[in-house]
Amino acid sequence: MSLLYLRTGDKVRFDATPEHKQLVEVTIGALAFRLRTDDLWEAKTGENCARCTYAKYCAAVQDNPRSLPKATKSRRQRQLVLSI
């Protein structure tokens, strides 16, 4: 398996057992399910808020956030792919 750090381009490789691969699939699968179904998620401010392009719409950052564009309000299907 490899980890690719997008900001630096560094790539770290390591051997993964079948158990590691299964754990990754289960963990990412659970996260993907939560991302698709969690309507009660509440934003929390942090160090990344200054760089976030969503900040102008975020009630955790703005006292009067902008309304989301209409195109983003529909529940679209998301596809997440994990290739191990």
mmCIF file of the N, C-alpha and C atoms, coordinates in Angstrom:
data_MODEL
# 
_entry.id   MODEL 
# 
loop_
_atom_site.group_PDB 
_atom_site.id 
_atom_site.type_symbol 
_atom_site.label_atom_id 
_atom_site.label_alt_id 
_atom_site.label_comp_id 
_atom_site.label_asym_id 
_atom_site.label_entity_id 
_atom_site.label_seq_id 
_atom_site.pdbx_PDB_ins_code 
_atom_site.Cartn_x 
_atom_site.Cartn_y 
_atom_site.Cartn_z 
_atom_site.occupancy 
_atom_site.B_iso_or_equiv 
_atom_site.pdbx_formal_charge 
_atom_site.auth_seq_id 
_atom_site.auth_comp_id 
_atom_site.auth_asym_id 
_atom_site.auth_atom_id 
_atom_site.pdbx_PDB_model_num 
ATOM 1   N N  . MET A 1 1  ? 0.851   -1.180 0.000  1.00 0.00 ? 1  MET A N  1 
ATOM 2   C CA . MET A 1 1  ? 0.000   0.000  0.000  1.00 0.00 ? 1  MET A CA 1 
ATOM 3   C C  . MET A 1 1  ? 0.886   1.229  0.000  1.00 0.00 ? 1  MET A C  1 
ATOM 4   N N  . SER A 1 2  ? 0.319   2.326  -0.478 1.00 0.00 ? 2  SER A N  1 
ATOM 5   C CA . SER A 1 2  ? 1.056   3.584  -0.518 1.00 0.00 ? 2  SER A CA 1 
ATOM 6   C C  . SER A 1 2  ? 0.183   4.719  -0.005 1.00 0.00 ? 2  SER A C  1 
ATOM 7   N N  . LEU A 1 3  ? 0.832   5.651  0.649  1.00 0.00 ? 3  LEU A N  1 
ATOM 8   C CA . LEU A 1 3  ? 0.191   6.907  1.027  1.00 0.00 ? 3  LEU A CA 1 
ATOM 9   C C  . LEU A 1 3  ? 0.833   7.993  0.190  1.00 0.00 ? 3  LEU A C  1 
ATOM 10  N N  . LEU A 1 4  ? 0.002   8.784  -0.463 1.00 0.00 ? 4  LEU A N  1 
ATOM 11  C CA . LEU A 1 4  ? 0.507   9.879  -1.284 1.00 0.00 ? 4  LEU A CA 1 
ATOM 12  C C  . LEU A 1 4  ? 0.075   11.180 -0.633 1.00 0.00 ? 4  LEU A C  1 
ATOM 13  N N  . TYR A 1 5  ? 1.049   11.989 -0.234 1.00 0.00 ? 5  TYR A N  1 
ATOM 14  C CA . TYR A 1 5  ? 0.766   13.282 0.375  1.00 0.00 ? 5  TYR A CA 1 
ATOM 15  C C  . TYR A 1 5  ? 0.622   14.304 -0.748 1.00 0.00 ? 5  TYR A C  1 
ATOM 16  N N  . LEU A 1 6  ? -0.614  14.779 -0.932 1.00 0.00 ? 6  LEU A N  1 
ATOM 17  C CA . LEU A 1 6  ? -0.929  15.615 -2.087 1.00 0.00 ? 6  LEU A CA 1 
ATOM 18  C C  . LEU A 1 6  ? -0.207  16.953 -2.066 1.00 0.00 ? 6  LEU A C  1 
ATOM 19  N N  . ARG A 1 7  ? 0.009   17.534 -0.903 1.00 0.00 ? 7  ARG A N  1 
ATOM 20  C CA . ARG A 1 7  ? 0.668   18.845 -0.842 1.00 0.00 ? 7  ARG A CA 1 
ATOM 21  C C  . ARG A 1 7  ? 2.149   18.762 -1.208 1.00 0.00 ? 7  ARG A C  1 
ATOM 22  N N  . THR A 1 8  ? 2.809   17.691 -0.796 1.00 0.00 ? 8  THR A N  1 
ATOM 23  C CA . THR A 1 8  ? 4.255   17.596 -1.020 1.00 0.00 ? 8  THR A CA 1 
ATOM 24  C C  . THR A 1 8  ? 4.634   16.658 -2.151 1.00 0.00 ? 8  THR A C  1 
ATOM 25  N N  . GLY A 1 9  ? 3.727   15.753 -2.512 1.00 0.00 ? 9  GLY A N  1 
ATOM 26  C CA . GLY A 1 9  ? 4.037   14.765 -3.533 1.00 0.00 ? 9  GLY A CA 1 
ATOM 27  C C  . GLY A 1 9  ? 4.807   13.569 -2.996 1.00 0.00 ? 9  GLY A C  1 
ATOM 28  N N  . ASP A 1 10 ? 5.092   13.574 -1.692 1.00 0.00 ? 10 ASP A N  1 
ATOM 29  C CA . ASP A 1 10 ? 5.812   12.445 -1.091 1.00 0.00 ? 10 ASP A CA 1 
ATOM 30  C C  . ASP A 1 10 ? 4.937   11.198 -1.120 1.00 0.00 ? 10 ASP A C  1 
ATOM 31  N N  . LYS A 1 11 ? 5.597   10.060 -1.330 1.00 0.00 ? 11 LYS A N  1 
ATOM 32  C CA . LYS A 1 11 ? 4.891   8.784  -1.363 1.00 0.00 ? 11 LYS A CA 1 
ATOM 33  C C  . LYS A 1 11 ? 5.570   7.841  -0.379 1.00 0.00 ? 11 LYS A C  1 
ATOM 34  N N  . VAL A 1 12 ? 4.775   7.274  0.519  1.00 0.00 ? 12 VAL A N  1 
ATOM 35  C CA . VAL A 1 12 ? 5.285   6.335  1.517  1.00 0.00 ? 12 VAL A CA 1 
ATOM 36  C C  . VAL A 1 12 ? 4.676   4.977  1.215  1.00 0.00 ? 12 VAL A C  1 
ATOM 37  N N  . ARG A 1 13 ? 5.522   3.980  1.040  1.00 0.00 ? 13 ARG A N  1 
ATOM 38  C CA . ARG A 1 13 ? 5.046   2.629  0.718  1.00 0.00 ? 13 ARG A CA 1 
ATOM 39  C C  . ARG A 1 13 ? 5.295   1.696  1.893  1.00 0.00 ? 13 ARG A C  1 
ATOM 40  N N  . PHE A 1 14 ? 4.373   0.764  2.077  1.00 0.00 ? 14 PHE A N  1 
ATOM 41  C CA . PHE A 1 14 ? 4.552   -0.237 3.121  1.00 0.00 ? 14 PHE A CA 1 
ATOM 42  C C  . PHE A 1 14 ? 3.768   -1.485 2.750  1.00 0.00 ? 14 PHE A C  1 
ATOM 43  N N  . ASP A 1 15 ? 4.188   -2.594 3.328  1.00 0.00 ? 15 ASP A N  1 
ATOM 44  C CA . ASP A 1 15 ? 3.500   -3.858 3.086  1.00 0.00 ? 15 ASP A CA 1 
ATOM 45  C C  . ASP A 1 15 ? 2.244   -3.918 3.948  1.00 0.00 ? 15 ASP A C  1 
ATOM 46  N N  . ALA A 1 16 ? 1.177   -4.399 3.370  1.00 0.00 ? 16 ALA A N  1 
ATOM 47  C CA . ALA A 1 16 ? -0.079  -4.524 4.100  1.00 0.00 ? 16 ALA A CA 1 
ATOM 48  C C  . ALA A 1 16 ? -0.551  -5.968 4.041  1.00 0.00 ? 16 ALA A C  1 
ATOM 49  N N  . THR A 1 17 ? -0.974  -6.446 5.187  1.00 0.00 ? 17 THR A N  1 
ATOM 50  C CA . THR A 1 17 ? -1.507  -7.800 5.265  1.00 0.00 ? 17 THR A CA 1 
ATOM 51  C C  . THR A 1 17 ? -2.960  -7.786 4.800  1.00 0.00 ? 17 THR A C  1 
ATOM 52  N N  . PRO A 1 18 ? -3.527  -8.940 4.505  1.00 0.00 ? 18 PRO A N  1 
ATOM 53  C CA . PRO A 1 18 ? -4.950  -8.987 4.163  1.00 0.00 ? 18 PRO A CA 1 
ATOM 54  C C  . PRO A 1 18 ? -5.832  -8.393 5.279  1.00 0.00 ? 18 PRO A C  1 
ATOM 55  N N  . GLU A 1 19 ? -5.400  -8.546 6.530  1.00 0.00 ? 19 GLU A N  1 
ATOM 56  C CA . GLU A 1 19 ? -6.152  -7.979 7.650  1.00 0.00 ? 19 GLU A CA 1 
ATOM 57  C C  . GLU A 1 19 ? -6.133  -6.447 7.600  1.00 0.00 ? 19 GLU A C  1 
ATOM 58  N N  . HIS A 1 20 ? -4.963  -5.874 7.240  1.00 0.00 ? 20 HIS A N  1 
ATOM 59  C CA . HIS A 1 20 ? -4.880  -4.413 7.088  1.00 0.00 ? 20 HIS A CA 1 
ATOM 60  C C  . HIS A 1 20 ? -5.850  -3.939 6.000  1.00 0.00 ? 20 HIS A C  1 
ATOM 61  N N  . LYS A 1 21 ? -5.836  -4.622 4.882  1.00 0.00 ? 21 LYS A N  1 
ATOM 62  C CA . LYS A 1 21 ? -6.704  -4.235 3.767  1.00 0.00 ? 21 LYS A CA 1 
ATOM 63  C C  . LYS A 1 21 ? -8.179  -4.314 4.160  1.00 0.00 ? 21 LYS A C  1 
ATOM 64  N N  . GLN A 1 22 ? -8.543  -5.373 4.885  1.00 0.00 ? 22 GLN A N  1 
ATOM 65  C CA . GLN A 1 22 ? -9.931  -5.514 5.306  1.00 0.00 ? 22 GLN A CA 1 
ATOM 66  C C  . GLN A 1 22 ? -10.315 -4.402 6.282  1.00 0.00 ? 22 GLN A C  1 
ATOM 67  N N  . LEU A 1 23 ? -9.423  -4.058 7.203  1.00 0.00 ? 23 LEU A N  1 
ATOM 68  C CA . LEU A 1 23 ? -9.702  -2.983 8.148  1.00 0.00 ? 23 LEU A CA 1 
ATOM 69  C C  . LEU A 1 23 ? -9.893  -1.642 7.431  1.00 0.00 ? 23 LEU A C  1 
ATOM 70  N N  . VAL A 1 24 ? -9.062  -1.388 6.425  1.00 0.00 ? 24 VAL A N  1 
ATOM 71  C CA . VAL A 1 24 ? -9.194  -0.152 5.648  1.00 0.00 ? 24 VAL A CA 1 
ATOM 72  C C  . VAL A 1 24 ? -10.541 -0.130 4.929  1.00 0.00 ? 24 VAL A C  1 
ATOM 73  N N  . GLU A 1 25 ? -10.924 -1.218 4.303  1.00 0.00 ? 25 GLU A N  1 
ATOM 74  C CA . GLU A 1 25 ? -12.202 -1.280 3.597  1.00 0.00 ? 25 GLU A CA 1 
ATOM 75  C C  . GLU A 1 25 ? -13.371 -1.043 4.545  1.00 0.00 ? 25 GLU A C  1 
ATOM 76  N N  . VAL A 1 26 ? -13.337 -1.650 5.717  1.00 0.00 ? 26 VAL A N  1 
ATOM 77  C CA . VAL A 1 26 ? -14.422 -1.491 6.690  1.00 0.00 ? 26 VAL A CA 1 
ATOM 78  C C  . VAL A 1 26 ? -14.478 -0.050 7.198  1.00 0.00 ? 26 VAL A C  1 
ATOM 79  N N  . THR A 1 27 ? -13.321 0.508  7.531  1.00 0.00 ? 27 THR A N  1 
ATOM 80  C CA . THR A 1 27 ? -13.268 1.867  8.060  1.00 0.00 ? 27 THR A CA 1 
ATOM 81  C C  . THR A 1 27 ? -13.756 2.886  7.033  1.00 0.00 ? 27 THR A C  1 
ATOM 82  N N  . ILE A 1 28 ? -13.264 2.795  5.810  1.00 0.00 ? 28 ILE A N  1 
ATOM 83  C CA . ILE A 1 28 ? -13.672 3.745  4.772  1.00 0.00 ? 28 ILE A CA 1 
ATOM 84  C C  . ILE A 1 28 ? -15.127 3.520  4.383  1.00 0.00 ? 28 ILE A C  1 
ATOM 85  N N  . GLY A 1 29 ? -15.568 2.286  4.359  1.00 0.00 ? 29 GLY A N  1 
ATOM 86  C CA . GLY A 1 29 ? -16.969 2.003  4.062  1.00 0.00 ? 29 GLY A CA 1 
ATOM 87  C C  . GLY A 1 29 ? -17.897 2.630  5.094  1.00 0.00 ? 29 GLY A C  1 
ATOM 88  N N  . ALA A 1 30 ? -17.536 2.526  6.371  1.00 0.00 ? 30 ALA A N  1 
ATOM 89  C CA . ALA A 1 30 ? -18.355 3.128  7.438  1.00 0.00 ? 30 ALA A CA 1 
ATOM 90  C C  . ALA A 1 30 ? -18.360 4.652  7.324  1.00 0.00 ? 30 ALA A C  1 
ATOM 91  N N  . LEU A 1 31 ? -17.207 5.229  7.024  1.00 0.00 ? 31 LEU A N  1 
ATOM 92  C CA . LEU A 1 31 ? -17.121 6.678  6.851  1.00 0.00 ? 31 LEU A CA 1 
ATOM 93  C C  . LEU A 1 31 ? -17.949 7.132  5.652  1.00 0.00 ? 31 LEU A C  1 
ATOM 94  N N  . ALA A 1 32 ? -17.858 6.415  4.545  1.00 0.00 ? 32 ALA A N  1 
ATOM 95  C CA . ALA A 1 32 ? -18.632 6.764  3.351  1.00 0.00 ? 32 ALA A CA 1 
ATOM 96  C C  . ALA A 1 32 ? -20.128 6.703  3.641  1.00 0.00 ? 32 ALA A C  1 
ATOM 97  N N  . PHE A 1 33 ? -20.558 5.712  4.389  1.00 0.00 ? 33 PHE A N  1 
ATOM 98  C CA . PHE A 1 33 ? -21.971 5.600  4.749  1.00 0.00 ? 33 PHE A CA 1 
ATOM 99  C C  . PHE A 1 33 ? -22.403 6.796  5.580  1.00 0.00 ? 33 PHE A C  1 
ATOM 100 N N  . ARG A 1 34 ? -21.577 7.175  6.563  1.00 0.00 ? 34 ARG A N  1 
ATOM 101 C CA . ARG A 1 34 ? -21.911 8.341  7.399  1.00 0.00 ? 34 ARG A CA 1 
ATOM 102 C C  . ARG A 1 34 ? -21.974 9.615  6.570  1.00 0.00 ? 34 ARG A C  1 
ATOM 103 N N  . LEU A 1 35 ? -21.057 9.783  5.619  1.00 0.00 ? 35 LEU A N  1 
ATOM 104 C CA . LEU A 1 35 ? -21.062 10.981 4.779  1.00 0.00 ? 35 LEU A CA 1 
ATOM 105 C C  . LEU A 1 35 ? -22.333 11.068 3.941  1.00 0.00 ? 35 LEU A C  1 
ATOM 106 N N  . ARG A 1 36 ? -22.840 9.931  3.507  1.00 0.00 ? 36 ARG A N  1 
ATOM 107 C CA . ARG A 1 36 ? -24.043 9.914  2.671  1.00 0.00 ? 36 ARG A CA 1 
ATOM 108 C C  . ARG A 1 36 ? -25.318 10.110 3.474  1.00 0.00 ? 36 ARG A C  1 
ATOM 109 N N  . THR A 1 37 ? -25.331 9.736  4.760  1.00 0.00 ? 37 THR A N  1 
ATOM 110 C CA . THR A 1 37 ? -26.588 9.682  5.500  1.00 0.00 ? 37 THR A CA 1 
ATOM 111 C C  . THR A 1 37 ? -26.686 10.630 6.682  1.00 0.00 ? 37 THR A C  1 
ATOM 112 N N  . ASP A 1 38 ? -25.609 11.243 7.127  1.00 0.00 ? 38 ASP A N  1 
ATOM 113 C CA . ASP A 1 38 ? -25.619 12.048 8.348  1.00 0.00 ? 38 ASP A CA 1 
ATOM 114 C C  . ASP A 1 38 ? -26.104 13.466 8.067  1.00 0.00 ? 38 ASP A C  1 
ATOM 115 N N  . ASP A 1 39 ? -27.369 13.720 8.334  1.00 0.00 ? 39 ASP A N  1 
ATOM 116 C CA . ASP A 1 39 ? -27.934 15.055 8.156  1.00 0.00 ? 39 ASP A CA 1 
ATOM 117 C C  . ASP A 1 39 ? -27.783 15.908 9.416  1.00 0.00 ? 39 ASP A C  1 
ATOM 118 N N  . LEU A 1 40 ? -27.337 15.328 10.507 1.00 0.00 ? 40 LEU A N  1 
ATOM 119 C CA . LEU A 1 40 ? -27.231 16.042 11.776 1.00 0.00 ? 40 LEU A CA 1 
ATOM 120 C C  . LEU A 1 40 ? -25.803 16.492 12.091 1.00 0.00 ? 40 LEU A C  1 
ATOM 121 N N  . TRP A 1 41 ? -24.894 16.341 11.146 1.00 0.00 ? 41 TRP A N  1 
ATOM 122 C CA . TRP A 1 41 ? -23.500 16.715 11.363 1.00 0.00 ? 41 TRP A CA 1 
ATOM 123 C C  . TRP A 1 41 ? -23.404 18.213 11.616 1.00 0.00 ? 41 TRP A C  1 
ATOM 124 N N  . GLU A 1 42 ? -22.625 18.594 12.622 1.00 0.00 ? 42 GLU A N  1 
ATOM 125 C CA . GLU A 1 42 ? -22.436 20.005 12.933 1.00 0.00 ? 42 GLU A CA 1 
ATOM 126 C C  . GLU A 1 42 ? -20.976 20.373 12.708 1.00 0.00 ? 42 GLU A C  1 
ATOM 127 N N  . ALA A 1 43 ? -20.776 21.474 12.025 1.00 0.00 ? 43 ALA A N  1 
ATOM 128 C CA . ALA A 1 43 ? -19.417 21.938 11.741 1.00 0.00 ? 43 ALA A CA 1 
ATOM 129 C C  . ALA A 1 43 ? -18.757 22.442 13.018 1.00 0.00 ? 43 ALA A C  1 
ATOM 130 N N  . LYS A 1 44 ? -17.459 22.250 13.107 1.00 0.00 ? 44 LYS A N  1 
ATOM 131 C CA . LYS A 1 44 ? -16.660 22.762 14.218 1.00 0.00 ? 44 LYS A CA 1 
ATOM 132 C C  . LYS A 1 44 ? -15.516 23.561 13.620 1.00 0.00 ? 44 LYS A C  1 
ATOM 133 N N  . THR A 1 45 ? -15.245 24.703 14.196 1.00 0.00 ? 45 THR A N  1 
ATOM 134 C CA . THR A 1 45 ? -14.172 25.537 13.678 1.00 0.00 ? 45 THR A CA 1 
ATOM 135 C C  . THR A 1 45 ? -12.814 24.959 14.060 1.00 0.00 ? 45 THR A C  1 
ATOM 136 N N  . GLY A 1 46 ? -11.824 25.289 13.244 1.00 0.00 ? 46 GLY A N  1 
ATOM 137 C CA . GLY A 1 46 ? -10.472 24.808 13.488 1.00 0.00 ? 46 GLY A CA 1 
ATOM 138 C C  . GLY A 1 46 ? -9.489  25.555 12.618 1.00 0.00 ? 46 GLY A C  1 
ATOM 139 N N  . GLU A 1 47 ? -8.253  25.082 12.609 1.00 0.00 ? 47 GLU A N  1 
ATOM 140 C CA . GLU A 1 47 ? -7.184  25.771 11.888 1.00 0.00 ? 47 GLU A CA 1 
ATOM 141 C C  . GLU A 1 47 ? -7.380  25.778 10.374 1.00 0.00 ? 47 GLU A C  1 
ATOM 142 N N  . ASN A 1 48 ? -8.154  24.856 9.839  1.00 0.00 ? 48 ASN A N  1 
ATOM 143 C CA . ASN A 1 48 ? -8.362  24.798 8.391  1.00 0.00 ? 48 ASN A CA 1 
ATOM 144 C C  . ASN A 1 48 ? -9.438  25.757 7.893  1.00 0.00 ? 48 ASN A C  1 
ATOM 145 N N  . CYS A 1 49 ? -10.185 26.366 8.792  1.00 0.00 ? 49 CYS A N  1 
ATOM 146 C CA . CYS A 1 49 ? -11.277 27.254 8.371  1.00 0.00 ? 49 CYS A CA 1 
ATOM 147 C C  . CYS A 1 49 ? -10.781 28.418 7.520  1.00 0.00 ? 49 CYS A C  1 
ATOM 148 N N  . ALA A 1 50 ? -9.595  28.920 7.793  1.00 0.00 ? 50 ALA A N  1 
ATOM 149 C CA . ALA A 1 50 ? -9.062  30.056 7.036  1.00 0.00 ? 50 ALA A CA 1 
ATOM 150 C C  . ALA A 1 50 ? -8.823  29.695 5.572  1.00 0.00 ? 50 ALA A C  1 
ATOM 151 N N  . ARG A 1 51 ? -8.592  28.419 5.265  1.00 0.00 ? 51 ARG A N  1 
ATOM 152 C CA . ARG A 1 51 ? -8.326  27.978 3.892  1.00 0.00 ? 51 ARG A CA 1 
ATOM 153 C C  . ARG A 1 51 ? -9.546  27.343 3.225  1.00 0.00 ? 51 ARG A C  1 
ATOM 154 N N  . CYS A 1 52 ? -10.601 27.189 3.960  1.00 0.00 ? 52 CYS A N  1 
ATOM 155 C CA . CYS A 1 52 ? -11.762 26.450 3.467  1.00 0.00 ? 52 CYS A CA 1 
ATOM 156 C C  . CYS A 1 52 ? -12.597 27.300 2.512  1.00 0.00 ? 52 CYS A C  1 
ATOM 157 N N  . THR A 1 53 ? -12.900 26.749 1.342  1.00 0.00 ? 53 THR A N  1 
ATOM 158 C CA . THR A 1 53 ? -13.717 27.466 0.367  1.00 0.00 ? 53 THR A CA 1 
ATOM 159 C C  . THR A 1 53 ? -15.202 27.436 0.728  1.00 0.00 ? 53 THR A C  1 
ATOM 160 N N  . TYR A 1 54 ? -15.582 26.619 1.683  1.00 0.00 ? 54 TYR A N  1 
ATOM 161 C CA . TYR A 1 54 ? -16.969 26.532 2.144  1.00 0.00 ? 54 TYR A CA 1 
ATOM 162 C C  . TYR A 1 54 ? -17.255 27.535 3.264  1.00 0.00 ? 54 TYR A C  1 
ATOM 163 N N  . ALA A 1 55 ? -16.234 28.170 3.830  1.00 0.00 ? 55 ALA A N  1 
ATOM 164 C CA . ALA A 1 55 ? -16.382 29.018 5.011  1.00 0.00 ? 55 ALA A CA 1 
ATOM 165 C C  . ALA A 1 55 ? -17.456 30.092 4.863  1.00 0.00 ? 55 ALA A C  1 
ATOM 166 N N  . LYS A 1 56 ? -17.614 30.660 3.678  1.00 0.00 ? 56 LYS A N  1 
ATOM 167 C CA . LYS A 1 56 ? -18.605 31.728 3.497  1.00 0.00 ? 56 LYS A CA 1 
ATOM 168 C C  . LYS A 1 56 ? -20.037 31.221 3.664  1.00 0.00 ? 56 LYS A C  1 
ATOM 169 N N  . TYR A 1 57 ? -20.254 29.911 3.593  1.00 0.00 ? 57 TYR A N  1 
ATOM 170 C CA . TYR A 1 57 ? -21.569 29.306 3.756  1.00 0.00 ? 57 TYR A CA 1 
ATOM 171 C C  . TYR A 1 57 ? -21.758 28.678 5.142  1.00 0.00 ? 57 TYR A C  1 
ATOM 172 N N  . CYS A 1 58 ? -20.712 28.667 5.934  1.00 0.00 ? 58 CYS A N  1 
ATOM 173 C CA . CYS A 1 58 ? -20.666 27.886 7.170  1.00 0.00 ? 58 CYS A CA 1 
ATOM 174 C C  . CYS A 1 58 ? -21.116 28.700 8.389  1.00 0.00 ? 58 CYS A C  1 
ATOM 175 N N  . ALA A 1 59 ? -22.145 28.225 9.071  1.00 0.00 ? 59 ALA A N  1 
ATOM 176 C CA . ALA A 1 59 ? -22.658 28.908 10.253 1.00 0.00 ? 59 ALA A CA 1 
ATOM 177 C C  . ALA A 1 59 ? -21.687 28.853 11.427 1.00 0.00 ? 59 ALA A C  1 
ATOM 178 N N  . ALA A 1 60 ? -20.759 27.901 11.415 1.00 0.00 ? 60 ALA A N  1 
ATOM 179 C CA . ALA A 1 60 ? -19.765 27.831 12.482 1.00 0.00 ? 60 ALA A CA 1 
ATOM 180 C C  . ALA A 1 60 ? -18.703 28.912 12.326 1.00 0.00 ? 60 ALA A C  1 
ATOM 181 N N  . VAL A 1 61 ? -18.536 29.439 11.119 1.00 0.00 ? 61 VAL A N  1 
ATOM 182 C CA . VAL A 1 61 ? -17.509 30.442 10.836 1.00 0.00 ? 61 VAL A CA 1 
ATOM 183 C C  . VAL A 1 61 ? -18.113 31.841 10.712 1.00 0.00 ? 61 VAL A C  1 
ATOM 184 N N  . GLN A 1 62 ? -19.258 31.935 10.056 1.00 0.00 ? 62 GLN A N  1 
ATOM 185 C CA . GLN A 1 62 ? -19.883 33.229 9.767  1.00 0.00 ? 62 GLN A CA 1 
ATOM 186 C C  . GLN A 1 62 ? -21.098 33.467 10.662 1.00 0.00 ? 62 GLN A C  1 
ATOM 187 N N  . ASP A 1 63 ? -21.258 34.717 11.119 1.00 0.00 ? 63 ASP A N  1 
ATOM 188 C CA . ASP A 1 63 ? -22.467 35.066 11.854 1.00 0.00 ? 63 ASP A CA 1 
ATOM 189 C C  . ASP A 1 63 ? -23.683 35.054 10.933 1.00 0.00 ? 63 ASP A C  1 
ATOM 190 N N  . ASN A 1 64 ? -23.494 35.511 9.696  1.00 0.00 ? 64 ASN A N  1 
ATOM 191 C CA . ASN A 1 64 ? -24.552 35.520 8.684  1.00 0.00 ? 64 ASN A CA 1 
ATOM 192 C C  . ASN A 1 64 ? -24.044 34.812 7.433  1.00 0.00 ? 64 ASN A C  1 
ATOM 193 N N  . PRO A 1 65 ? -24.033 33.476 7.451  1.00 0.00 ? 65 PRO A N  1 
ATOM 194 C CA . PRO A 1 65 ? -23.497 32.756 6.285  1.00 0.00 ? 65 PRO A CA 1 
ATOM 195 C C  . PRO A 1 65 ? -24.368 32.953 5.049  1.00 0.00 ? 65 PRO A C  1 
ATOM 196 N N  . ARG A 1 66 ? -23.720 32.897 3.888  1.00 0.00 ? 66 ARG A N  1 
ATOM 197 C CA . ARG A 1 66 ? -24.450 32.959 2.623  1.00 0.00 ? 66 ARG A CA 1 
ATOM 198 C C  . ARG A 1 66 ? -25.270 31.695 2.449  1.00 0.00 ? 66 ARG A C  1 
ATOM 199 N N  . SER A 1 67 ? -26.337 31.798 1.678  1.00 0.00 ? 67 SER A N  1 
ATOM 200 C CA . SER A 1 67 ? -27.128 30.611 1.347  1.00 0.00 ? 67 SER A CA 1 
ATOM 201 C C  . SER A 1 67 ? -26.346 29.772 0.350  1.00 0.00 ? 67 SER A C  1 
ATOM 202 N N  . LEU A 1 68 ? -26.518 28.461 0.446  1.00 0.00 ? 68 LEU A N  1 
ATOM 203 C CA . LEU A 1 68 ? -25.873 27.573 -0.513 1.00 0.00 ? 68 LEU A CA 1 
ATOM 204 C C  . LEU A 1 68 ? -26.456 27.797 -1.900 1.00 0.00 ? 68 LEU A C  1 
ATOM 205 N N  . PRO A 1 69 ? -25.649 27.722 -2.944 1.00 0.00 ? 69 PRO A N  1 
ATOM 206 C CA . PRO A 1 69 ? -26.185 27.797 -4.305 1.00 0.00 ? 69 PRO A CA 1 
ATOM 207 C C  . PRO A 1 69 ? -27.205 26.683 -4.517 1.00 0.00 ? 69 PRO A C  1 
ATOM 208 N N  . LYS A 1 70 ? -28.221 26.948 -5.300 1.00 0.00 ? 70 LYS A N  1 
ATOM 209 C CA . LYS A 1 70 ? -29.291 25.968 -5.523 1.00 0.00 ? 70 LYS A CA 1 
ATOM 210 C C  . LYS A 1 70 ? -28.773 24.639 -6.049 1.00 0.00 ? 70 LYS A C  1 
ATOM 211 N N  . ALA A 1 71 ? -27.758 24.660 -6.873 1.00 0.00 ? 71 ALA A N  1 
ATOM 212 C CA . ALA A 1 71 ? -27.226 23.426 -7.459 1.00 0.00 ? 71 ALA A CA 1 
ATOM 213 C C  . ALA A 1 71 ? -26.664 22.484 -6.398 1.00 0.00 ? 71 ALA A C  1 
ATOM 214 N N  . THR A 1 72 ? -26.256 22.988 -5.239 1.00 0.00 ? 72 THR A N  1 
ATOM 215 C CA . THR A 1 72 ? -25.658 22.133 -4.220 1.00 0.00 ? 72 THR A CA 1 
ATOM 216 C C  . THR A 1 72 ? -26.670 21.602 -3.227 1.00 0.00 ? 72 THR A C  1 
ATOM 217 N N  . LYS A 1 73 ? -27.897 22.100 -3.276 1.00 0.00 ? 73 LYS A N  1 
ATOM 218 C CA . LYS A 1 73 ? -28.880 21.692 -2.285 1.00 0.00 ? 73 LYS A CA 1 
ATOM 219 C C  . LYS A 1 73 ? -29.526 20.338 -2.563 1.00 0.00 ? 73 LYS A C  1 
ATOM 220 N N  . SER A 1 74 ? -29.481 19.866 -3.785 1.00 0.00 ? 74 SER A N  1 
ATOM 221 C CA . SER A 1 74 ? -30.099 18.576 -4.079 1.00 0.00 ? 74 SER A CA 1 
ATOM 222 C C  . SER A 1 74 ? -29.227 17.448 -3.544 1.00 0.00 ? 74 SER A C  1 
ATOM 223 N N  . ARG A 1 75 ? -29.885 16.358 -3.149 1.00 0.00 ? 75 ARG A N  1 
ATOM 224 C CA . ARG A 1 75 ? -29.138 15.192 -2.658 1.00 0.00 ? 75 ARG A CA 1 
ATOM 225 C C  . ARG A 1 75 ? -28.696 14.374 -3.861 1.00 0.00 ? 75 ARG A C  1 
ATOM 226 N N  . ARG A 1 76 ? -27.460 14.568 -4.240 1.00 0.00 ? 76 ARG A N  1 
ATOM 227 C CA . ARG A 1 76 ? -26.928 13.820 -5.365 1.00 0.00 ? 76 ARG A CA 1 
ATOM 228 C C  . ARG A 1 76 ? -26.266 12.555 -4.859 1.00 0.00 ? 76 ARG A C  1 
ATOM 229 N N  . GLN A 1 77 ? -26.217 11.568 -5.695 1.00 0.00 ? 77 GLN A N  1 
ATOM 230 C CA . GLN A 1 77 ? -25.501 10.343 -5.361 1.00 0.00 ? 77 GLN A CA 1 
ATOM 231 C C  . GLN A 1 77 ? -24.016 10.616 -5.392 1.00 0.00 ? 77 GLN A C  1 
ATOM 232 N N  . ARG A 1 78 ? -23.306 10.074 -4.452 1.00 0.00 ? 78 ARG A N  1 
ATOM 233 C CA . ARG A 1 78 ? -21.852 10.184 -4.434 1.00 0.00 ? 78 ARG A CA 1 
ATOM 234 C C  . ARG A 1 78 ? -21.273 8.790  -4.618 1.00 0.00 ? 78 ARG A C  1 
ATOM 235 N N  . GLN A 1 79 ? -20.201 8.740  -5.334 1.00 0.00 ? 79 GLN A N  1 
ATOM 236 C CA . GLN A 1 79 ? -19.551 7.453  -5.535 1.00 0.00 ? 79 GLN A CA 1 
ATOM 237 C C  . GLN A 1 79 ? -18.141 7.555  -4.978 1.00 0.00 ? 79 GLN A C  1 
ATOM 238 N N  . LEU A 1 80 ? -17.844 6.686  -4.055 1.00 0.00 ? 80 LEU A N  1 
ATOM 239 C CA . LEU A 1 80 ? -16.510 6.607  -3.488 1.00 0.00 ? 80 LEU A CA 1 
ATOM 240 C C  . LEU A 1 80 ? -15.901 5.282  -3.936 1.00 0.00 ? 80 LEU A C  1 
ATOM 241 N N  . VAL A 1 81 ? -14.670 5.339  -4.378 1.00 0.00 ? 81 VAL A N  1 
ATOM 242 C CA . VAL A 1 81 ? -14.008 4.143  -4.885 1.00 0.00 ? 81 VAL A CA 1 
ATOM 243 C C  . VAL A 1 81 ? -12.764 3.874  -4.066 1.00 0.00 ? 81 VAL A C  1 
ATOM 244 N N  . LEU A 1 82 ? -12.609 2.633  -3.655 1.00 0.00 ? 82 LEU A N  1 
ATOM 245 C CA . LEU A 1 82 ? -11.428 2.208  -2.911 1.00 0.00 ? 82 LEU A CA 1 
ATOM 246 C C  . LEU A 1 82 ? -10.822 1.033  -3.650 1.00 0.00 ? 82 LEU A C  1 
ATOM 247 N N  . SER A 1 83 ? -9.650  1.231  -4.156 1.00 0.00 ? 83 SER A N  1 
ATOM 248 C CA . SER A 1 83 ? -8.976  0.168  -4.883 1.00 0.00 ? 83 SER A CA 1 
ATOM 249 C C  . SER A 1 83 ? -7.774  -0.298 -4.062 1.00 0.00 ? 83 SER A C  1 
ATOM 250 N N  . ILE A 1 84 ? -7.855  -1.493 -3.540 1.00 0.00 ? 84 ILE A N  1 
ATOM 251 C CA . ILE A 1 84 ? -6.753  -2.034 -2.716 1.00 0.00 ? 84 ILE A CA 1 
ATOM 252 C C  . ILE A 1 84 ? -6.113  -3.185 -3.426 1.00 0.00 ? 84 ILE A C  1 
# 
